[in-house]
């Protein structure tokens, strides 16, 4: 008798007579396991954001001041952003056949200036932050900013740059002229990682943000990528009736000089539902001989699962931490649902924070 057959027979013999299949009511509700926990619970606020790279001409970062004021009042101790961490970039670079040679932006200029590749830069950052003083010198901040650039963490580098006095924002301690120019460009870039997360972190005296994006599970090996894109676009077009009205309102609010109403709008349940239905429901309903839209949903779920796990890792050793996760608004329902299932974690009402 084969081993797997023998094991199955033994398992069946051990079942009591009349045993029935498990029903949903029999499943353990994991959200109740922390009912008797001691100590503080982590507070996690998920802010859905537009990607600022798509803002209308004339956008000024000052339009985000109202959003920043309300997020600062929440007082996060950890801020996460939608960007690939250095560890993932290093892994992708070692496996270009699987992930592509352009998986992350290059860090060659920072490596040339500091002598640090990504693993060495990450090791230096970790060691530095363990002994970081309450009042770091400008030289210490410049060196840490340079190391963050070498580790593919430009937002954290900008956090350090913003906390330098104006006269100390210069080359030195690992920052050469090219890296100083790079930080200047970062400051003028329409990107929520810089204009919201980094500015907020510097304002609160934090030393970094945390990158949590992940594309290792949604880069599919397909025979015809163009057919995949056409099939997915057709699925989204067929299910976009409600989304069109949402996009029109979003465009109108994006043109304002104060973007607080925009952020209030894109974080409403109605707005989030419209995005979720197009991304997932419309894709699952689509008829495709190759199942491409359904494959997209699988990749979408894997990406969100890995991102949520990365967020959880940022406060693994900090029970009771106050966390702000800034992510494209289409991801927010998954972040709220899955982070909310974790032990000792409470999801903060973003509408109340933005009120």
C-alpha positions in Angstrom: 0.0 0.0 0.0 1.3 3.4 -0.9 2.2 5.7 2.0 -0.3 8.4 1.1 -3.1 5.8 0.8 -2.2 4.3 4.2 -2.2 7.7 5.8 -5.6 8.5 4.3 -7.0 5.2 5.6 -5.7 5.9 9.1 -7.2 9.4 9.0 -10.6 8.2 7.9 -10.5 5.4 10.6 -9.9 8.0 13.3 -12.9 10.1 12.4 -16.0 9.5 14.6 -19.0 7.8 13.0 -21.4 10.4 11.6 -18.7 13.1 11.2 -19.8 15.9 8.9 -18.1 18.3 6.7 -17.0 21.6 8.3 -19.4 24.5 7.8 -18.7 28.2 8.0 -20.2 28.3 11.5 -17.6 25.7 12.7 -14.7 27.8 11.7 -12.7 29.6 14.4 -13.2 33.4 14.3 -9.6 34.5 14.5 -10.7 38.1 15.3 -11.8 37.0 18.8 -8.5 35.5 19.9 -7.2 38.8 21.3 -10.2 39.5 23.4 -8.3 38.9 26.7 -4.9 40.4 25.7 -3.0 42.6 28.1 -1.1 45.7 27.1 -1.9 48.3 24.5 -3.4 47.5 21.1 -1.8 48.8 17.9 -3.7 51.6 16.1 -3.5 51.5 12.3 -4.8 54.2 10.1 -4.9 53.4 6.4 -5.0 56.6 4.2 -6.1 56.0 0.7 -4.3 58.4 -1.6 -4.4 59.4 -5.2 -1.0 59.1 -7.0 0.1 62.7 -7.1 2.1 62.1 -10.3 -1.3 62.4 -12.1 -2.3 65.7 -10.5 -3.3 68.6 -12.8 -0.8 71.2 -14.0 -0.3 73.8 -11.3 -0.4 71.5 -8.4 1.4 72.8 -5.4 2.4 70.8 -2.3 0.8 73.4 -0.1 -2.5 72.1 -1.2 -1.8 69.1 1.1 -1.3 71.2 4.2 -4.9 70.5 5.5 -4.3 66.7 5.0 -0.9 66.9 6.8 -2.4 68.8 9.7 -5.0 66.1 10.4 -2.5 63.3 10.0 -0.1 65.1 12.3 -2.8 65.3 14.9 -3.2 61.5 14.8 0.5 61.3 15.8 1.8 58.2 14.0 5.0 56.6 15.2 5.4 54.5 12.1 4.6 55.6 8.5 4.5 53.2 5.6 4.5 54.0 1.9 3.8 52.2 -1.4 7.3 51.6 -2.6 9.5 48.5 -3.0 12.0 48.0 -0.1 15.7 47.7 -0.8 15.7 44.0 0.2 13.1 43.3 -2.6 15.1 45.3 -5.1 18.2 43.4 -4.3 16.4 40.1 -4.7 14.9 41.2 -8.0 18.3 42.3 -9.3 19.7 38.8 -8.6 16.8 37.2 -10.5 16.4 39.4 -13.6 14.9 36.5 -15.7 12.0 36.3 -13.3 11.5 39.9 -12.3 13.0 41.9 -15.1 16.1 44.0 -15.2 14.3 47.2 -14.4 12.3 46.1 -11.4 13.6 49.0 -9.2 15.2 52.3 -10.1 19.0 52.1 -10.1 21.1 53.0 -7.1 24.4 53.2 -8.9 25.0 56.9 -8.2 24.5 56.5 -4.5 26.7 53.4 -4.5 29.4 55.3 -6.2 29.2 58.1 -3.7 29.0 56.0 -0.5 30.7 52.7 -1.5 27.6 50.8 -0.3 25.5 48.4 -2.3 22.0 47.7 -1.1 22.8 45.0 1.5 25.7 47.0 2.9 23.5 50.2 3.0 20.7 48.4 4.8 23.2 47.0 7.4 24.6 50.5 8.0 21.1 52.0 8.4 20.1 49.4 10.9 23.2 49.8 12.9 23.0 53.6 12.8 19.4 53.8 13.9 20.0 51.5 16.9 22.4 54.1 18.4 20.8 57.2 16.9 21.1 60.2 19.3 18.3 62.4 20.4 20.1 65.3 18.8 22.0 64.1 15.7 24.6 66.3 14.1 24.2 67.6 10.5 27.0 65.2 9.5 25.1 62.2 10.9 21.9 63.2 9.0 23.8 63.7 5.8 25.5 60.3 6.1 22.2 58.6 6.9 20.5 60.4 4.0 23.2 59.0 1.7 22.9 55.5 3.1 19.1 55.6 2.5 19.6 56.5 -1.2 22.1 53.6 -1.5 19.5 51.3 0.0 16.8 52.4 -2.5 14.9 54.4 0.1 14.6 57.9 -1.3 11.6 58.9 0.8 13.6 58.2 4.0 16.6 60.0 2.6 14.3 63.0 2.1 13.1 62.7 5.7 16.6 63.3 6.8 17.2 66.1 4.3 14.2 68.0 5.5 15.4 67.9 9.1 18.7 69.5 8.2 18.9 73.3 8.6 18.9 75.1 5.3 22.6 75.9 5.5 23.5 72.2 6.1 21.7 70.9 3.0 24.9 70.5 1.1 27.4 67.9 -0.1 29.5 66.0 2.5 29.5 62.8 4.6 28.6 60.5 1.7 26.4 63.0 -0.2 28.2 64.2 -3.3 26.9 66.8 -5.7 24.9 64.3 -7.7 23.0 63.1 -4.7 22.4 66.6 -3.4 20.9 67.4 -6.9 18.8 64.2 -6.6 17.4 65.2 -3.3 16.5 68.6 -4.8 14.6 66.9 -7.6 12.8 64.7 -5.0 11.6 67.8 -3.2 9.9 69.0 -6.4 8.4 65.7 -7.4 4.7 65.1 -7.3 4.7 61.9 -5.3 2.8 61.1 -2.1 5.8 59.3 -0.7 7.6 62.6 -0.6 4.9 65.3 -0.4 2.8 63.5 2.3 4.8 60.7 4.0 8.3 62.3 4.1 7.0 65.8 5.0 4.9 64.4 7.7 7.7 62.2 9.1 10.1 65.1 9.2 7.4 67.3 10.9 6.9 64.7 13.6 10.7 64.1 14.1 10.6 60.5 12.8 13.8 59.2 11.2 12.4 57.3 8.3 9.3 55.9 6.5 8.9 52.2 5.7 8.5 50.8 2.2 5.9 48.0 2.0 5.0 47.6 -1.7 5.6 44.2 -3.3 5.3 43.0 -6.9 6.9 39.6 -6.6 3.6 37.8 -6.8 1.9 39.7 -9.7 4.6 39.6 -12.4 3.0 36.8 -14.4 4.7 34.6 -16.9 2.3 34.9 -19.9 2.6 33.9 -23.5 0.9 37.1 -24.8 1.1 40.1 -22.5 -0.7 42.3 -25.0 -3.7 40.0 -25.0 -3.6 40.0 -21.2 -3.8 43.8 -21.2 -6.5 43.9 -23.8 -8.6 41.4 -21.9 -8.2 43.2 -18.6 -9.0 46.6 -20.1 -12.1 45.2 -21.7 -13.2 43.7 -18.3 -12.7 47.0 -16.6 -14.5 49.0 -19.3 -17.5 46.7 -19.0 -17.7 47.2 -15.3 -16.9 50.9 -15.1 -20.3 52.5 -15.0 -20.1 53.6 -11.4 -16.5 54.4 -11.6 -17.0 57.1 -14.3 -19.0 59.3 -11.9 -16.4 58.7 -9.2 -13.5 59.7 -11.5 -15.3 62.9 -12.6 -15.8 64.0 -9.0 -12.2 63.1 -8.2 -10.9 65.2 -11.1 -13.0 68.2 -10.0 -11.7 68.0 -6.4 -8.1 67.5 -7.7 -8.1 71.0 -9.2 -8.7 72.7 -5.9 -6.1 74.6 -3.9 -7.0 72.6 -0.8 -7.0 68.8 -1.3 -8.5 67.9 2.0 -12.0 67.5 0.4 -10.4 65.2 -2.2 -8.9 63.0 0.4 -12.2 62.9 2.3 -14.0 61.9 -0.8 -11.6 59.1 -2.0 -11.7 57.5 1.5 -15.5 57.2 1.7 -16.9 53.7 1.5 -18.8 54.6 -1.7 -15.7 55.7 -3.5 -13.7 52.7 -2.3 -16.5 50.3 -3.3 -16.5 51.7 -6.9 -12.8 51.0 -7.2 -13.0 47.5 -5.7 -15.9 46.5 -7.9 -14.0 47.4 -11.1 -10.7 45.8 -10.0 -12.2 42.6 -8.8 -15.9 42.0 -9.4 -15.8 43.1 -13.1 -12.6 41.1 -13.6 -14.1 37.9 -12.2 -17.3 38.3 -14.3 -15.4 38.8 -17.5 -15.4 36.0 -20.1 -11.9 35.3 -21.3 -10.8 32.0 -22.9 -7.4 32.3 -21.2 -8.8 33.5 -17.9 -6.6 36.6 -17.9 -8.8 38.8 -15.8 -9.1 36.1 -13.2 -5.3 35.8 -13.2 -5.1 39.5 -12.5 -7.3 39.1 -9.4 -5.0 36.4 -8.1 -2.0 38.6 -8.6 -3.8 41.5 -7.0 -4.6 39.5 -3.9 -1.1 38.2 -3.6 0.3 41.8 -3.9 -2.1 43.0 -1.2 -1.3 40.1 1.1 2.4 40.7 0.9 2.0 44.4 1.4 -0.2 43.9 4.4 2.4 41.5 5.9 5.1 44.1 5.3 3.0 46.7 7.2 2.5 44.3 10.1 6.3 43.7 10.2 7.0 47.4 10.8 5.3 47.1 14.3 6.0 43.5 15.1 8.3 44.5 18.0 6.2 47.5 18.9 2.8 46.4 20.4 0.5 49.4 20.8 2.3 51.4 18.0 0.4 54.1 16.2 0.8 53.3 12.5 -0.1 55.3 9.4 -0.2 53.3 6.1 -0.4 55.5 3.0 -1.4 53.5 0.0 -3.2 54.0 -3.3 -6.9 54.2 -2.5 -7.7 51.0 -4.5 -5.7 49.0 -2.0 -7.3 50.5 1.1 -10.2 48.0 1.5 -7.8 45.1 1.5 -5.5 46.8 4.0 -8.4 47.6 6.3 -9.9 44.1 6.1 -6.7 42.1 6.5 -4.9 44.3 9.0 -8.2 44.4 11.0 -8.1 40.6 11.3 -4.7 40.6 13.0 -4.3 40.2 16.7 -4.0 43.2 18.9 -4.7 45.6 16.0 -7.5 48.2 15.7 -8.3 50.0 12.5 -8.7 53.7 12.9 -11.6 55.5 11.2 -9.9 57.6 8.5 -13.1 59.6 7.9 -13.0 60.7 11.6 -9.3 61.7 11.3 -9.9 63.8 8.1 -13.0 65.5 9.5 
